[in-house]
Amino acid sequence: MLGARRKSCLLWFAFFSSLTFMMVVSVRADDTPVVRVGVFENPPIVSIRDPAHPQGIAIDVLDYVAEHESWRVQYIPAAWGELLRLMDAGQLDVLVGIAYSEERARKYKFNRESLLGNWGIIYRRANEVILSPLDLEKKRVALMRGSIHSDVFVKSLMQGFDVAFTPIYVESYTEALEALAQRHADAAVVNRTFGALNAQKYDVVETGIIFNPIYIHYASPSGASPGLLQAIDKQLTMLKADPQSIYYRSLKHWLALPASSHWSPWLIWTTVGVLTILALVTVIAILLRHQVQRKTGELRFKTEQLQDEIDRRRQAQERLNRIAYFDGLTELPNREGFRQALAQAFDKTQRKQAWLALLFIDLDRLKHVNDDMGHDAGDLLLKKVAQRLRSSLRDQDHLSRFGGDEFVVIVQGAHAPQDAEQVATRMLRCLDAPIELGSSQVYVTASIGIALYPDDAQDPEVLLKHADTAMYQAKQQGKNRYLFYHARQSPRAVERLASETRLRQALEREELLLHYQPVVDLSDRRIVGVEALLRWNDPQRGMLLPADFLALAEDTGLIVPIGDWVLMQSCAQLRRWREQGVRDMCLCVNISSRQVGDHFIKTVDRILRESYLSPALLEFDIAESFMLTVDGKGRDTLHCLDEMGVRLTLDDFGTGYSNLNHLKQLPFKRIKIDRSLVAKISAEPEDMKIAATILMMGQGLDLQVLAEGIETERQFEFLRDRSCALGQGNLFSPAYAPEKLLTALLSSKPCH
C-alpha cells in the first residue's frame, strides 16, 4: 500500500514538472521579439518568388542578424507602393532593399551601414540606337513606379535636357525589361546590378547612359525604436570586416550570372559515347579507333566552349566587383572600396599597435575647369590627377576616389607624423607641372587634411571626419597646402560644413524666397519695374539677406542652381502679375559672373518660353566687378542676350572697377549708381560731385542711369534735377513679398 502511494506521488510530480516546463518554454517563446519585415521583388537584393521563403543578399544578412539577435522574423511580401503604405501606417518594423535619399530620410529611419551601392542605367533593344538622353525624344520609357532611379530620371535628367518622352510605369524592374523585350517600350530604366544579371535573358543591351549612384539600406518607420537598426549596423559592420563572412558569400552567390545549362546534354552525350566506345573496345578495334577519334574531337570542342563559358562568367563576376567597389572614371577604388580597405587597415594596425595616417585630398580648381571648359575636360583632368597621385605613392599606400573631386589616401606603417607629411608633400609636388587637356594647359592644386590613428581618433568614421575637417581648414588658409588635424579646428570648420549643407538643402526645402522692390521713374514717381531680391528663411538663423550667404554660394558653385531658381521664380511671378492686370512692367534680376556660361543662353530662352514672356520685359543686373574677369566667352554670352532683346545693366557702378573702354565694347544699356555714392549726396559738396559726374558720363555714353538706395527727398530732388531717369530706395518703397506689392503695381504708384 505504501509503495502504491509513493508511485502515485511520483506520477503527480512528473505531471506537474512537465506542465511547468511547457509553460516556461511557452513564455520564453512568447518573449522572443517578432520583427515584421517588408520585402518586394528586387533580385538579387530580394527575391519573393517563394513568398514563404524570400531569398537574396538582404535576406541572407537579415537572417544572420536575426539568429544572433534572437529575433523571429515575419516576412511580409507586397508591391513596393503597398510596402510604403504599411511603413507609413507603422505596420512594418523593417523594410529591406530601400535606396537612401534625403527625402526618404525625412520620413524613415535608415541604418548607417549601406548594404550595396548601385546606379541607374538605361537599356535598349539591340537594334535601337540610343546614345544620349536626347535620343529618347518622343520614345516610350518603362519606369518602375516609386523607384528613386525613376524619379531622378524624370525630374532631373530628362527635365535638364528638356526632352519630351512617354513614361510607362510598371511595378518592378522585371516588368520594365519585359515591356522593352515585348516592344511595349523603347527603353527601360533599371538599376545596374539587376540589369547586369538579367539583360541577356531579355535580349536587351546597355545604352551607356548611367546616372544617380545610390546606396541600399534597411529602414524602419520614423517612430520605431532605434534598437533594430542599431543591431543590424553592428552585425553588418562585423560581416563587412570579415572577408569570409556570410555577407561576402552572399554577394558571390547572388551577383554571379546564372550558369548556362544547355551544355549538359552534350556532356551526357560525350559520357554515353565514351561508355559505348569502352563497351565495344573488345569487339571491333577498327571501330574503336574511329569512334575514339571522333568523340575526342567533339570532347575537345565542347571543352573549349565550356572553358569559354567559365571565362565569360569570371569576367562578368569581375565586372560586377568593379561596379560595386571601383570608380568607373579613374579606375580607383570608390567610396565602398575605400571603407572596406579602411576597415582592414584598422584591424591590421590595431593588432600590431602601429600608426595609421588618413589623408583627405580636395582639388582646388576643378569647378573652374568644368565651368570654363566643360565636364568632359573636367573628367579628363580627374583621370590625369588620379594617375599622378597614384605614381607619387608607395605600394603599401591605398588611394581611393571618395567622390567628385575628392580623394583619400590610407598610409599604413607610419612611424611618426613626418611619414604622413612626406606623402602629402610628394602629392602636392606631383601637381606642380601643368596638365594638358587637349590643346590647353591647366594648373591644378590640392588641399590636404591629415588625421592620425591613434592620436586623433580611435574609430574609422571619426578619423575620416577629422581628416575632412583639416582639409577644409587648409582651404581656408589659402589652399595648395596640407594641415594636420587639431581639435580646435573642428568648431569653425564644422560650422562652415553645416552652413554649406543647409544652403544645399535650402532649395529642396523651399526655404528660399523672393521679395521685390519697385523701380520708379523719377520724373513722376511712377512704377516702371521691379527688382527681384533673394532671401533665405533659415530655420536656425531666421531671415537672411544675400550678403549673409551669397559668398558661400559663390565659393561652392551653388550660385548657378540658385540663380536659375531665382530667374524661373521671378519670371513666373511676373507672368502671374500680368494675368492679374499689371502691364508695362520690367523685371530686373541679379546674376553672377559664374552663371554667364554656355548653358545660360539656353536656360534664359527656356524659362522665357515656359513663362510666355517677351525678352524685352527682362533685365539682368551684372556687378561692376564682372569687368575684372570678363573674357571672350563672357562677352559672347552678353552679346547673345542683347540680340535676344534682354536689357543689360551694370550694377554697383562707381565702386572702382570700371574700365570705360570695356564698357563701350559691351552691350550695357543702363548703369546703376551704387547706393554708397547716393548716400553721400546729403553730405559734403565734394561727395555730391561724384554722383553728378557719373550722371553726366552716363548721358555722354547714351546710357540710362538708375540710382539705388534713395532714402531722402533731398537725394531724390538732386538726382531728378540732374536728369537721372530711374531710382530705387526706401523713400519710394522697400522690398516686399509679391502679394503686398500687387495693389501698388496695379495703381503704378509706390506703396508710400
GUZANU-661733 format. One line per 2 residues: number of its first residue (from 1); for each residue x, y, z of C-alpha. Coordinates in steps of 0.25 Angstrom, whole numbers, plus 2048, in hexadecimal, padded with zeros to 3 digits. Layout:
N
NUM> X,Y,Z  ...
END
This chain:
752
1> 800,800,800  80B,80A,804
3> 812,806,7F6  806,809,7EE
5> 804,817,7F5  813,81A,7F3
7> 811,816,7E4  805,81F,7E3
9> 80C,82B,7E9  818,829,7DF
11> 80E,829,7D3  807,836,7D8
13> 815,83C,7DA  819,839,7CC
15> 80C,83E,7C6  80D,84C,7CD
17> 81C,84D,7C9  819,84A,7BB
19> 80E,855,7BB  817,85F,7C2
21> 822,85C,7B7  818,85E,7AC
23> 813,86B,7B2  821,871,7B3
25> 824,86D,7A5  817,874,7A0
27> 81B,880,7A8  829,881,7A2
29> 823,87F,794  819,88A,796
31> 825,893,79B  82C,891,78E
33> 82A,89E,786  823,89D,779
35> 829,8A6,76E  81F,8A9,763
37> 828,8AB,756  822,8B0,749
39> 828,8AA,73C  826,8AC,72D
41> 82B,8A6,721  839,8AD,71E
43> 843,8A2,71B  84E,8A0,71E
45> 84B,8A8,72B  83E,8A2,72E
47> 836,897,726  828,893,72A
49> 825,888,720  822,87F,72C
51> 81B,889,735  81C,880,741
53> 82B,87F,740  831,88C,739
55> 83F,88C,735  84B,896,731
57> 856,89D,737  84E,8A6,740
59> 847,899,745  854,891,748
61> 859,89D,750  84C,89F,758
63> 84A,890,75B  859,890,760
65> 855,89D,769  848,896,76E
67> 84F,88A,772  85A,891,77A
69> 850,89B,780  845,890,783
71> 83A,896,77A  82F,88F,774
73> 82D,895,766  820,896,75F
75> 821,899,751  816,8A1,74A
77> 817,8A1,73B  810,8AC,733
79> 811,8B6,728  81A,8C2,72A
81> 80F,8CC,72C  808,8C3,735
83> 814,8C1,73E  816,8D1,73F
85> 807,8D2,743  80A,8C7,74E
87> 816,8CF,752  80F,8DC,754
89> 804,8D5,75C  80E,8CF,765
91> 80B,8C0,761  819,8BD,75E
93> 825,8BC,766  830,8BB,75B
95> 82F,8BE,74C  83B,8B7,745
97> 841,8BB,738  83D,8CA,738
99> 846,8D4,732  84B,8E0,73B
101> 846,8EE,737  845,8FB,73F
103> 837,8FC,73C  834,8EE,742
105> 83E,8F0,74D  834,8FB,752
107> 829,8F0,752  830,8E4,757
109> 83C,8DF,75F  847,8D9,757
111> 853,8D0,75D  860,8D7,75C
113> 868,8CC,754  864,8CA,746
115> 861,8BC,740  865,8BF,732
117> 868,8CA,728  860,8CB,71B
119> 85E,8D4,70F  852,8D7,706
121> 854,8D3,6F7  84C,8D3,6EA
123> 84A,8C6,6E2  846,8C5,6D3
125> 844,8BA,6C9  850,8B6,6C1
127> 84A,8BD,6B4  847,8CA,6BB
129> 851,8D6,6BB  851,8DE,6C8
131> 85E,8E5,6CA  859,8F0,6D4
133> 84D,8F5,6DB  84A,8FE,6CF
135> 847,8F1,6C7  83B,8EE,6D0
137> 833,8F9,6CA  825,8F4,6C7
139> 828,8E6,6CB  821,8DD,6D6
141> 82A,8DA,6E2  826,8CF,6EC
143> 828,8D4,6FB  825,8CD,708
145> 81B,8D5,710  821,8DB,71D
147> 82F,8D8,719  83A,8E3,71D
149> 841,8E0,70F  833,8E2,708
151> 831,8EF,710  83F,8F5,70D
153> 83E,8F1,6FE  831,8F8,6FD
155> 833,904,706  842,907,704
157> 848,900,6F8  83C,902,6ED
159> 838,90F,6F2  846,914,6F2
161> 847,910,6E3  839,915,6E0
163> 835,908,6D9  827,904,6D7
165> 824,8F5,6D9  819,8EC,6DD
167> 81B,8E5,6EB  815,8D7,6EC
169> 814,8D3,6FB  815,8C5,700
171> 816,8BE,70D  824,8B8,70C
173> 831,8B8,705  82D,8AA,6FF
175> 821,8B1,6F9  829,8BC,6F3
177> 833,8B3,6EC  827,8AA,6E7
179> 820,8B7,6E2  82D,8BA,6DA
181> 82E,8AC,6D5  820,8AB,6D0
183> 821,8B9,6C9  817,8BF,6D2
185> 822,8C9,6D6  82E,8CF,6CE
187> 837,8D0,6DA  837,8CB,6E9
189> 83D,8D1,6F6  842,8C7,700
191> 84E,8C6,70A  85B,8C1,704
193> 85C,8B5,70D  84E,8B0,709
195> 851,8B3,6FA  85F,8AC,6FA
197> 859,89F,6FF  84C,89F,6F6
199> 84F,8A7,6E9  853,89A,6E2
201> 847,893,6E6  83E,89E,6DF
203> 848,8A0,6D3  84A,8AF,6D7
205> 857,8B7,6D8  85C,8C3,6E0
207> 85C,8D1,6D9  868,8D7,6E1
209> 85F,8E1,6E8  862,8DF,6F7
211> 85D,8E9,702  85A,8EB,711
213> 862,8E2,719  85A,8DD,725
215> 85D,8D4,731  853,8C9,736
217> 84F,8C9,745  846,8C3,74F
219> 83B,8CD,754  831,8CE,75F
221> 825,8D7,762  829,8E5,767
223> 822,8E1,775  829,8D3,776
225> 833,8D0,781  841,8D2,77C
227> 846,8C5,782  842,8BD,775
229> 84B,8C5,76C  856,8C6,776
231> 856,8B7,777  857,8B6,768
233> 862,8C0,767  86A,8B9,772
235> 869,8AB,76B  86B,8B1,75D
237> 877,8B9,761  87E,8AC,766
239> 879,8A4,75A  880,8AE,751
241> 88D,8AD,758  88E,89E,757
243> 891,89A,748  88C,88C,74B
245> 87E,891,751  870,88D,74C
247> 870,89B,746  87B,899,73C
249> 876,88A,73A  868,890,737
251> 86E,89B,72D  876,890,726
253> 86A,887,725  85F,891,721
255> 867,89A,718  86D,88E,70F
257> 866,88D,702  85D,881,701
259> 864,875,6FC  860,870,6EE
261> 85A,862,6EE  85A,860,6DE
263> 867,859,6DF  862,84D,6E8
265> 85C,845,6DC  86A,846,6D5
267> 871,841,6E1  867,836,6E3
269> 869,832,6D4  878,832,6D6
271> 877,829,6E2  86E,820,6DB
273> 877,820,6CF  883,81D,6D7
275> 87C,811,6DE  877,80C,6D1
277> 886,80C,6CC  88A,805,6D8
279> 880,7FA,6D7  883,7F8,6C8
281> 892,7F8,6CA  893,7E9,6CB
283> 88A,7E7,6BF  890,7EF,6B3
285> 89D,7F6,6B5  89C,7FE,6A8
287> 88E,804,6AC  894,807,6BA
289> 89F,80F,6B3  895,817,6AA
291> 88C,819,6B6  897,81E,6BF
293> 89C,828,6B5  88E,82D,6B2
295> 88A,82E,6C1  897,834,6C5
297> 896,83F,6BB  888,842,6C0
299> 88C,842,6CE  898,84C,6CB
301> 88E,855,6C4  884,854,6D0
303> 88F,856,6DA  893,863,6D3
305> 885,868,6D3  883,865,6E1
307> 890,86C,6E5  88B,878,6DD
309> 87F,877,6E5  887,877,6F2
311> 88F,883,6EE  883,88B,6EA
313> 87D,888,6F8  88A,88C,6FE
315> 88B,899,6F6  87C,89C,6FA
317> 880,89A,709  88C,8A3,707
319> 883,8AE,701  879,8AD,70C
321> 884,8AE,716  88A,8BB,70F
323> 87C,8C1,70E  87A,8BF,71D
325> 888,8C3,722  88F,8CB,717
327> 88D,8D9,711  88A,8D7,702
329> 891,8E4,6FE  89E,8E3,706
331> 89E,8D4,708  8A2,8D7,716
333> 89A,8D0,722  88D,8D8,724
335> 887,8DC,732  883,8CE,735
337> 890,8C8,731  897,8D3,73A
339> 88E,8CF,746  892,8C1,744
341> 8A1,8C4,743  8A0,8CD,74F
343> 899,8C2,758  8A4,8B8,754
345> 8AF,8C2,757  8A9,8C6,764
347> 8A9,8B7,768  8B7,8B5,764
349> 8BC,8C2,76B  8B5,8BF,778
351> 8BB,8B0,778  8C9,8B6,776
353> 8C7,8C2,77F  8CC,8CB,774
355> 8C9,8D9,76E  8C0,8DB,762
357> 8BE,8E9,75B  8B2,8ED,753
359> 8B4,8F8,748  8A7,8FF,743
361> 8AA,906,735  8A1,910,72E
363> 8A5,916,721  8A5,926,721
365> 8A1,929,712  898,91E,70D
367> 88C,927,70D  892,932,705
369> 897,927,6FB  888,922,6FA
371> 883,930,6F9  88D,935,6EE
373> 890,928,6E6  884,91F,6E8
375> 882,912,6F0  88A,909,6E6
377> 896,911,6E9  893,910,6F8
379> 892,901,6F7  8A0,900,6EF
381> 8A6,909,6FA  8A1,900,705
383> 8A7,8F4,6FD  8B5,8FA,6FC
385> 8B5,8FF,70A  8B2,8F1,70F
387> 8BE,8EC,707  8C7,8F6,70C
389> 8C3,8F4,71B  8C4,8E5,719
391> 8D2,8E6,713  8D6,8EE,720
393> 8D2,8E4,72A  8D9,8D7,72F
395> 8D4,8C9,72C  8CE,8C8,73A
397> 8C6,8D5,73A  8B8,8D4,735
399> 8B2,8DF,72C  8A3,8E0,72A
401> 899,8EA,723  890,8EE,72E
403> 886,8F5,725  886,901,71C
405> 894,908,71D  898,901,72A
407> 8A2,8F6,72C  8A6,8EF,739
409> 8B4,8E8,73C  8B6,8DE,747
411> 8C5,8DE,74B  8C8,8D1,753
413> 8D5,8CE,75B  8D7,8DD,75E
415> 8E1,8DE,76A  8DF,8ED,76C
417> 8D7,8F9,767  8E3,8FC,75E
419> 8E0,8F0,755  8D2,8F5,752
421> 8D8,903,750  8E1,8FD,745
423> 8D6,8F6,73E  8CE,903,73E
425> 8DA,90B,739  8DC,901,72D
427> 8CE,902,729  8CE,912,729
429> 8DB,912,721  8D5,908,716
431> 8CB,912,713  8D4,91E,711
433> 8D6,91B,702  8CB,91F,6F9
435> 8C1,915,6F4  8BE,914,6E5
437> 8AF,914,6E1  8AF,913,6D2
439> 8B5,920,6CD  8B4,927,6DA
441> 8BD,926,6E7  8B7,928,6F5
443> 8BD,929,702  8B6,922,70E
445> 8BA,922,71D  8B4,91A,729
447> 8B1,91C,737  8B4,910,740
449> 8B0,90D,74E  8B7,903,757
451> 8B2,8FB,763  8BA,8F1,76B
453> 8B6,8E4,772  8B6,8E2,77D
455> 8B9,8F1,781  8AD,8F8,77B
457> 8A3,8ED,77B  8A0,8DE,77F
459> 895,8DC,775  896,8DC,765
461> 88A,8E5,763  88F,8EF,76D
463> 89D,8EF,767  897,8F1,759
465> 88F,8FD,75F  89B,903,765
467> 8A3,902,758  898,909,751
469> 898,914,75B  8A7,916,75A
471> 8A5,917,74B  89A,922,74C
473> 8A4,929,755  8AF,928,74B
475> 8A6,92E,740  8A2,93A,749
477> 8B1,93D,74B  8B4,93F,73D
479> 8B3,931,736  8BE,929,730
481> 8C3,924,73D  8C2,919,748
483> 8BD,91A,756  8BD,911,762
485> 8B0,910,76A  8AF,917,777
487> 8A3,917,780  8A2,926,780
489> 8A0,926,771  893,91E,772
491> 888,928,776  88B,932,76B
493> 88D,928,760  881,920,765
495> 878,92D,765  87D,930,756
497> 879,922,752  86C,923,759
499> 869,930,752  86C,92B,745
501> 863,91E,747  858,927,74C
503> 859,930,73F  859,924,736
505> 84C,91F,73D  846,92D,73D
507> 841,92B,72E  83B,91D,731
509> 834,922,73E  82F,92F,737
511> 836,938,741  83A,942,736
513> 830,94D,733  830,95A,72B
515> 82C,968,72F  82A,973,724
517> 82E,981,725  827,98B,71B
519> 82F,993,711  829,9A1,70F
521> 82A,9AC,704  830,9B8,70C
523> 828,9C2,703  81B,9BD,708
525> 81D,9B3,713  816,9A8,70A
527> 81A,99A,70C  820,994,6FF
529> 826,987,704  82A,97F,710
531> 838,978,714  837,96A,71A
533> 83F,969,727  843,95C,72D
535> 840,958,73B  843,94B,743
537> 83A,947,74F  844,93F,756
539> 83D,937,761  849,939,76A
541> 84D,947,768  840,94E,763
543> 83E,956,756  84C,959,74F
545> 84F,963,745  858,960,739
547> 865,966,740  864,95B,74A
549> 865,94F,741  868,952,732
551> 877,952,735  875,943,739
553> 86D,940,72D  877,946,724
555> 882,93E,72B  87B,931,72A
557> 875,933,71C  867,933,721
559> 865,941,71C  862,93A,70E
561> 855,932,712  851,93D,71C
563> 852,947,711  84A,93E,707
565> 83F,93D,712  83E,94C,714
567> 83D,94E,705  832,943,704
569> 82A,948,710  82B,957,70D
571> 826,955,6FE  81B,94C,703
573> 817,957,70D  817,962,702
575> 80E,959,6FA  804,958,705
577> 804,967,707  801,969,6F8
579> 7F6,95F,6F9  7F1,968,705
581> 7F1,975,6FD  7FF,97A,6FF
583> 804,97F,6F2  811,986,6EC
585> 819,981,6F8  828,97D,6F6
587> 82F,972,6FF  83D,975,704
589> 845,968,708  853,968,70E
591> 85C,95E,708  86A,959,70C
593> 876,958,703  877,949,705
595> 869,948,6FF  86E,94E,6F2
597> 872,941,6EB  86E,939,6DF
599> 861,933,6E6  85C,941,6EA
601> 856,945,6DC  84E,938,6DB
603> 849,93A,6E9  844,948,6E7
605> 83E,944,6DA  837,938,6E0
607> 832,940,6EC  82C,94B,6E4
609> 825,941,6DB  81F,93A,6E7
611> 81B,947,6ED  815,94D,6E0
613> 81D,95A,6E2  824,963,6D8
615> 833,964,6D9  830,973,6D9
617> 82A,972,6E7  837,96C,6ED
619> 843,974,6F2  84F,96E,6F8
621> 858,975,703  866,971,702
623> 870,976,70D  87B,980,709
625> 885,976,70E  882,96D,702
627> 88A,977,6F9  897,972,700
629> 895,963,6FC  88D,964,6EF
631> 893,95C,6E3  88F,959,6D5
633> 885,94F,6D8  87F,958,6E2
635> 87E,963,6D8  877,95A,6CE
637> 86D,956,6D8  869,965,6DB
639> 868,968,6CD  85F,95C,6CB
641> 856,961,6D6  856,96E,6D0
643> 852,969,6C2  847,961,6C9
645> 841,96E,6CE  845,96D,6DC
647> 849,97A,6E3  857,97A,6EA
649> 85A,983,6F6  868,986,6FC
651> 865,985,70B  86D,98C,717
653> 873,996,70D  87D,99F,713
655> 884,996,71D  891,996,716
657> 891,98A,70C  88C,990,6FF
659> 895,991,6F2  88E,99B,6E9
661> 894,994,6DD  88E,987,6E1
663> 881,98E,6E4  880,993,6D6
665> 882,985,6D0  878,97E,6D8
667> 868,97F,6D5  864,986,6E2
669> 858,98F,6E1  858,994,6EF
671> 861,997,6FB  85D,997,70A
673> 863,9A1,713  868,99A,71F
675> 860,99D,72C  86D,9A1,733
677> 86E,9AD,72A  85F,9B0,72B
679> 860,9B0,73A  86B,9BC,739
681> 862,9C5,731  85D,9CB,73E
683> 86B,9CD,744  877,9D5,73F
685> 876,9DC,731  883,9D5,72D
687> 87C,9C8,72E  870,9CC,726
689> 879,9CF,71B  87C,9C0,719
691> 86D,9BD,717  86B,9C9,70D
693> 878,9C5,705  872,9B7,703
695> 865,9BD,6FF  86C,9C5,6F4
697> 875,9BA,6F0  869,9B0,6EE
699> 862,9BB,6E6  86E,9BD,6DD
701> 86F,9AE,6DB  860,9AD,6D7
703> 85E,9A4,6E4  851,9A5,6EC
705> 855,9A8,6FB  84E,9A2,707
707> 851,9A6,715  84F,99B,720
709> 84D,99E,72F  846,9AB,72F
711> 841,9AE,73D  83E,9BD,73E
713> 837,9C8,736  844,9CF,734
715> 84B,9C4,72D  83E,9C2,725
717> 83E,9D1,720  84D,9D1,71E
719> 84C,9C5,714  83F,9C9,70E
721> 845,9D7,70B  851,9D1,704
723> 848,9C9,6FB  84A,9BB,702
725> 840,9B3,6FB  83D,9A8,706
727> 83E,9A5,714  83C,99B,720
729> 83C,99C,72F  834,99D,73B
731> 82F,9AB,738  826,9A5,72E
733> 824,996,733  82D,98C,73A
735> 82D,97D,735  820,976,737
737> 81A,968,735  813,967,728
739> 805,967,72E  807,974,735
741> 80C,97B,728  800,978,720
743> 7F8,984,723  803,98D,721
745> 807,987,714  7F8,988,70F
747> 7F8,997,712  806,999,70D
749> 80A,9A0,71A  813,99C,725
751> 80E,997,732  812,9A4,739
END
